[in-house]
């Protein structure tokens, strides 16, 4: 729904997976522009996947939403340095070593995952 009050009353959280990392913030067309306008007004928490909708993947929030939680896929994008929400989760903890090396990723160690075996 596009009604702000209806979303605030009916839901506890919104998952933002509207636009991908390849989306150009200045080129958002309908119906996505209206959806982003609504998301900017809601009071309930927003969880964004990878890059918050409306953000530039490198420079961050231009005209995008302000999520409470960011879940970075594979590795954080450059725009994550401008994330001001409550929690930032990294979902790329099981990347193969060759992928980490190829993209020069310096991912943190994850204690408690020593039993994970790569095949």
C-alpha positions as CSV (number, residue, x, y, z in Angstrom):
1,X,0.0,0.0,0.0
2,X,1.1,3.6,-0.6
3,X,-0.8,5.0,2.4
4,X,1.7,5.9,5.1
5,X,-0.7,5.5,8.0
6,X,-1.9,2.1,6.8
7,X,1.7,0.8,6.7
8,X,2.5,2.2,10.1
9,X,-0.7,0.6,11.6
10,X,-0.6,-2.7,9.8
11,X,3.1,-3.7,9.8
12,X,6.0,-3.9,12.2
13,X,8.8,-3.6,9.7
14,X,9.3,-3.0,5.9
15,X,11.9,-4.9,3.9
16,X,13.5,-2.6,1.3
17,X,14.6,-4.7,-1.7
18,X,13.0,-2.4,-4.3
19,X,16.0,-1.2,-6.3
20,X,19.3,-3.1,-6.8
21,X,22.8,-1.8,-6.5
22,X,22.9,-1.1,-10.3
23,X,19.9,1.4,-10.1
24,X,20.7,5.0,-10.8
25,X,19.1,7.2,-8.0
26,X,18.2,10.1,-10.4
27,X,16.5,7.7,-12.8
28,X,13.9,6.2,-10.5
29,X,10.6,5.8,-12.5
30,X,7.1,5.0,-11.5
31,X,5.8,3.1,-9.6
32,X,9.2,3.0,-7.7
33,X,9.4,6.8,-7.2
34,X,6.0,6.8,-5.4
35,X,7.0,3.8,-3.3
36,X,10.2,5.6,-2.2
37,X,8.2,8.7,-1.4
38,X,6.0,6.7,0.9
39,X,8.9,4.9,2.6
40,X,10.5,8.2,3.4
41,X,7.5,9.1,5.5
42,X,6.8,5.9,7.5
43,X,7.7,5.5,11.2
44,X,8.2,1.8,11.4
45,X,11.7,0.3,10.9
46,X,13.0,-0.3,7.4
47,X,15.5,-3.0,6.7
48,X,17.4,-2.4,3.5
49,X,19.1,-5.2,1.5
50,X,22.6,-4.4,0.1
51,X,22.1,-0.8,-0.9
52,X,19.2,1.3,0.4
53,X,16.7,2.2,-2.3
54,X,17.4,5.6,-3.8
55,X,21.1,5.6,-2.7
56,X,24.0,5.8,-5.1
57,X,26.1,2.6,-4.6
58,X,29.3,4.6,-4.1
59,X,28.4,8.0,-2.7
60,X,25.4,7.1,-0.5
61,X,22.2,8.8,0.3
62,X,21.2,11.4,-2.3
63,X,17.4,11.3,-2.3
64,X,16.9,7.8,-0.8
65,X,15.4,6.3,2.3
66,X,16.9,6.2,5.7
67,X,16.8,2.6,6.9
68,X,17.2,1.5,10.5
69,X,19.0,-1.7,9.5
70,X,21.3,-2.5,6.5
71,X,22.1,-6.0,5.4
72,X,25.1,-6.0,3.1
73,X,25.3,-8.9,0.7
74,X,28.7,-10.4,-0.1
75,X,30.6,-7.4,1.2
76,X,29.6,-3.8,2.2
77,X,29.3,-1.4,-0.7
78,X,31.1,2.0,-0.5
79,X,27.8,3.7,0.4
80,X,27.7,1.7,3.7
81,X,30.2,4.2,5.1
82,X,27.3,6.8,5.2
83,X,24.8,4.5,6.8
84,X,23.6,6.0,10.1
85,X,21.0,3.4,11.1
86,X,21.0,1.2,14.2
87,X,22.5,-2.0,12.9
88,X,24.6,-3.1,9.9
89,X,24.8,-6.8,9.2
90,X,27.2,-8.5,6.8
91,X,25.8,-11.6,5.0
92,X,29.1,-12.3,3.1
93,X,30.8,-14.4,5.7
94,X,31.1,-17.5,3.7
95,X,32.8,-16.2,0.5
96,X,35.4,-18.5,-1.0
97,X,38.9,-17.4,-0.5
98,X,39.5,-17.0,-4.3
99,X,36.6,-14.5,-4.5
100,X,37.9,-12.6,-1.5
101,X,41.3,-12.4,-3.1
102,X,40.0,-11.5,-6.6
103,X,38.1,-8.5,-5.2
104,X,40.7,-7.6,-2.6
105,X,38.1,-8.0,0.2
106,X,39.4,-7.7,3.8
107,X,36.5,-9.3,5.6
108,X,36.5,-9.7,9.4
109,X,37.0,-13.0,11.1
110,X,33.9,-14.6,12.5
111,X,34.4,-16.4,15.7
112,X,32.4,-19.6,16.1
113,X,32.6,-20.5,12.4
114,X,35.7,-22.6,12.5
115,X,33.6,-25.7,11.9
116,X,32.5,-24.4,8.5
117,X,34.1,-26.4,5.6
118,X,34.4,-25.0,2.1
119,X,34.0,-27.6,-0.6
